[in-house]
Amino acid sequence: MSIVLYWHPMSSASPIACTLAELGVPHERVKVDIRAGEQHRPEYLALNPNGKVPTLTVDGAPMFETLAIHLWLGHRFGIERGLWPAAGTPEALQALSWCAWSYVTYGAVLVRLQVATQGEESLRSGVHAQAATAGLNSLLAVLDARLAAQPWMLGADYSLVDLVVGSVLGYSVYLGAPVNDHPHVKDWLARVQARPAMQIES
């Protein structure tokens, strides 16, 4: 199997690079210079019509969207390495739920915060930023309660779910999300970010 990751450092492709490192999956990396606009070249758009990173090709067949790539890698390589639950188990249902929660539910509110604080001048709003922060705070409280009862997202052991959720939450800290107000989340995130796979050049 030939796997190629099209990416750019310090971008939404970084969590995929970390996942590949965590899994120990051999792959090739191709840097797409998004600052120079390489993501809009016809040859790249043929792989990812959205003109964004990451893109993953498997024996030449392309896949895009970070969450989709995470889930495919978990199912394809994570089960045999003990980093993703087997299909049909209660843990597998939780894995899908929390990964989607991080990118969709939490991610949607995070975008609101980003637009209100760092978007175009006409879209910035203290009121909207405050509302988005309150929304994130409520979601973080849900996660904090879960991590108060167990050390990792799926229970006693680290899994790729921790990497996926932790990647989104780590980025949210940078944007001003109140992660550090939730002690169990704060401690868990520090443990996720300390893993060797998270230290790669990304």
Salt bridges, closest charged atoms under 4 A:
GLU22 OE2 - ARG195 NH2 2.79
GLU38 OE2 - ARG41 NH2 3.96
GLU80 OE2 - ARG81 NH1 2.92
GLU121 OE1 - ARG124 NH1 3.79
ASP144 OD2 - HIS184 ND1 3.11
ASP187 OD2 - ARG191 NE 3.16
